Each structure stands twice: as structure tokens, then as C-alpha cells.
Amino acid sequence: MLYSNIEIHDGRLFFAGVDAAGLAKKHGTPLYLFDEQKIRENCRKYTDALKACACPNSAAVYASKACCFAGIYKIIAEEGLCADLVSSGEIYTAKKAGFPMERAYFQGNNKTDEDISFAIDCGVGYFVCDNFEELEALDEIAGKRGIRQKILLRVTPGIDPHTYDEVATGKVDSKFGIAIETGQAIEAVKLALSKKNLELEGVHCHVGSMVFDSDVFFRASDVMLGFIKEIKNICGFEAKTLDLGGGYGVKYYEGQGEIDISANIKAVAEHIAEKSAELEIKTPSLRLEPGRSIVADAGITLYTVGSVKKITGYKNYVSVDGGMTDNPRYALYGSKYTVLTANKADKEASLSADLVGRCCESGDIIQPDVKFPADIQRGDTVAVLTTGAYNYSMASNYNRVARPPIVIIDGGKDRVAVKRESLDDLIKNDVI
Ligand SMILES: Cc1ncc(COP(=O)(O)O)c(C=O)c1O
């Protein structure tokens, strides 16, 4: 099978050792399922490789944007990861879940004064500062609170990861960070160093997502180490930390490329250590911010089929009870997925149809041109694999559709981690 947590027994799909269609009956659909041991295994790929790597005191920072709910913070805290948080909402969730906030990194290209104050009050360990205005505002607010705030400075190394434009963030013309090439990044470093309430720890970049090209982090680290050297020469300041962001790719379908994350981390860290020696700078500690590769293959989504529409001579549709509200990724990026019929998993898949949702949008397609068993019908359970990242966190209430629950499976037992939204939840802020 494509994934180690997917098996088929007696024609039924088992996820993390549990009958998927049975869970669909028990919890209803649409339903997000997560495999806790897979999340932990994915975390350890990073923590083990970073602990043993050539850059001292290195650490992994879970990018919460991939999937944020209270229960995930207990898992990543236990696994020793830090957390990348991009909004007051993510900060609040992590804090309420008991996450050690000194291990939190506050990211984002537009932090409001309220966000900054809230993050400081919550004890966020680091700010990843994105622009000049933020440096000024943070210095002022930190000063009023009588603290010195640790920061990293986000810069753009001018690297094209050759993945998708929507997720390429490290190019010079990106809305994120400050460009090295234009000379603006060194000015931002000077500004940060001049602020008495800011403590610059190092530099940050993120080149993009779905990276399979093992060379991308080598190229990014070359540019970033060159910049660290420039900072040393011009400002006499030696950066302690180099954060290369997230971005390792994940396998969504058979035949897709793969990258050995542990081996790549080891090689990138060795490269950083060698290059640092060459440049006569201290080897910085390395931070990586994986999101997708922690949760994507730890999640699947289950749906119930409502109709099978065969438009004679044209095309076929299998409609389910979710759609772009719980998984907007095909609509946004044309993302590919593997789809199985959970209660007919061993039947020959001979019917070609688009798997579509229930929203009033023709673009509400979960996956086009899927192969289903010829007898697929209303009531069958469809499973879309690898939906753990950027599904729940991107879900919406379009058409006032309630968001599905999250159920975590561990040791053959299932537990609700996020409840299904009720109709009352949907109108709770409406003034009636
Ligand atoms: C700054 C930053 N860090 C980490 C990530 C996580 O990337 P991924 O989920 O591809 O690992 C992102 C994703 O956009 C990001 O913007």
C-alpha cells in the first residue's frame, strides 16, 4: 500500500488499524481521522535527525498552519518540538492547550499591535519579524512591558523552489520577509540591533512548500550563510540561529517523487557546518519548520456518497457530503489525492468520475477523474487519503456547512479531538 497506516482486510479499508467505514458510522461524515502514532513518527524523523546533526542545539518547529487544534500541541510538546504560530488564534489555541510558550515562534507578515501585545502577554519565546514597521512596533510594545523580546529576522534569499507559485515564498518579490538582494535586509538587521528592547538571535527564511528537490535547502543555506557573514562584517554581530523554514514534500499519490527527509537534514547540516568554517563564522544552530510532513499522511477524510450521476455520453460525478468546505486544496492548487471506497476497497475500480462536494460551486471538486467500483452507490464510504495538512486548517463554513470533527486513533482506540460543529455553532455570533 501507498502508506504504512492503510491496509485492506476483507474488502474494507483499515486506517491506523481500525475499520474506516465503521468509524464513519460511529462518528458520522464528513470525518477527519488522524493517526497519532504516525504524527509522532513524523516528528521523530525531524527531532532525531536534528539532534544528531552537525549544527549544535538544532530543533524542529511545527508549523501550526498545517493543522491547528488544541490536541495537536500536547503531541508535539511531548515529542519535543517547538511551534510556529501565525495569529492570535493559533497562539491562543497553543497556550490553552498548555504548550510551553517559550518554545513558540510568532510568524506572519502583518502582526497588528493587538497581536504583538497578546503574543508578549502569552509569553511567546520568539518573534519572526517580517518588516520594518513590525520591528518598530515590537520594540515599542516590548519596552512598555519592560521586556527584551528575542527575535529572528525573516529575509528572502531569492530562491525559487520550482514547486508551485502559490506556495513559493522565498523569491525576492515575495510579500514575506525582507530582500537580501536589494540591500533592505541588512538595513533591517541594523535597525533590529539598534533597538534596546529587541534581542536578535538570527535569521529566517522559507523558500516554499512541497519541496522534493534535495538541492533547495543547500541553495537556501548558501545564501543565508553568505548573509550571516555580511552581517558579521558590517555590523560585527554573529547570528546564533539559522531557520530555513518548512517545505519538505509529501507523497499524495503513487508515482510521485519522494525525498528522504532524515538524510537530507543530515546532509544540509553538514553542508552548513562546512560552509560556516569556510566563511569563518560560527556554525549556527538550525531550525526547520515542518508542517505538511508532520501531519499530511497522518490524516484521512471520510465522506458518504449521496449520488452517482452518470451523464450519458459526457461524464460521471460521485457527490459526497463534504467538499471544498473541508478540503479546498484541489480548488486552490489543483492538488492531487488518492481516493478509495472504504467499504468496497478490494473491488475493481472501473468507473471514472469526478469526486465532488455539496457546495454551490462547479469548482467544488475534491478530485477529478477518480476510479470507483462500478457499483458505487448512495451510502458508500469514500476515503480521501493524506488530508492531514491544510484541510481542517483551511476549512470554511461556505454555504453554512458545519465543519467536520477530528477523531484521533491511537492503539486501536478512537477519541474525539474536535467536536463536529452544530447548527447552533454556526449562528452563535449572529445577532437575531
Ligand atoms: C514560514 C513558514 N514555515 C513553515 C511552513 C510550513 O511549510 P510545510 O507545511 O510545507 O512544511 C510554511 C508554509 O507555508 C511557512 O510559510
PDBQT file of the ligand as one rigid body, heavy atoms in Angstrom, charges set to zero:
ROOT
HETATM    1  C1  LIG A 501       7.214  30.377   7.345  1.00  0.00    +0.000 C 
HETATM    2  C2  LIG A 501       6.703  29.007   7.105  1.00  0.00    +0.000 A 
HETATM    3  N1  LIG A 501       7.210  27.995   7.826  1.00  0.00    +0.000 NA
HETATM    4  C3  LIG A 501       6.778  26.732   7.656  1.00  0.00    +0.000 A 
HETATM    5  C4  LIG A 501       5.789  26.430   6.738  1.00  0.00    +0.000 A 
HETATM    6  C5  LIG A 501       5.345  25.012   6.605  1.00  0.00    +0.000 C 
HETATM    7  O1  LIG A 501       5.594  24.513   5.351  1.00  0.00    +0.000 OA
HETATM    8  P1  LIG A 501       5.237  22.978   5.023  1.00  0.00    +0.000 P 
HETATM    9  O2  LIG A 501       3.863  22.733   5.528  1.00  0.00    +0.000 OA
HETATM   10  O3  LIG A 501       5.327  22.903   3.551  1.00  0.00    +0.000 OA
HETATM   11  O4  LIG A 501       6.262  22.147   5.720  1.00  0.00    +0.000 OA
HETATM   12  C6  LIG A 501       5.233  27.452   5.961  1.00  0.00    +0.000 A 
HETATM   13  C7  LIG A 501       4.202  27.148   4.955  1.00  0.00    +0.000 C 
HETATM   14  O5  LIG A 501       3.738  27.930   4.208  1.00  0.00    +0.000 OA
HETATM   15  C8  LIG A 501       5.704  28.782   6.142  1.00  0.00    +0.000 A 
HETATM   16  O6  LIG A 501       5.200  29.782   5.438  1.00  0.00    +0.000 OA
ENDROOT
TORSDOF 0
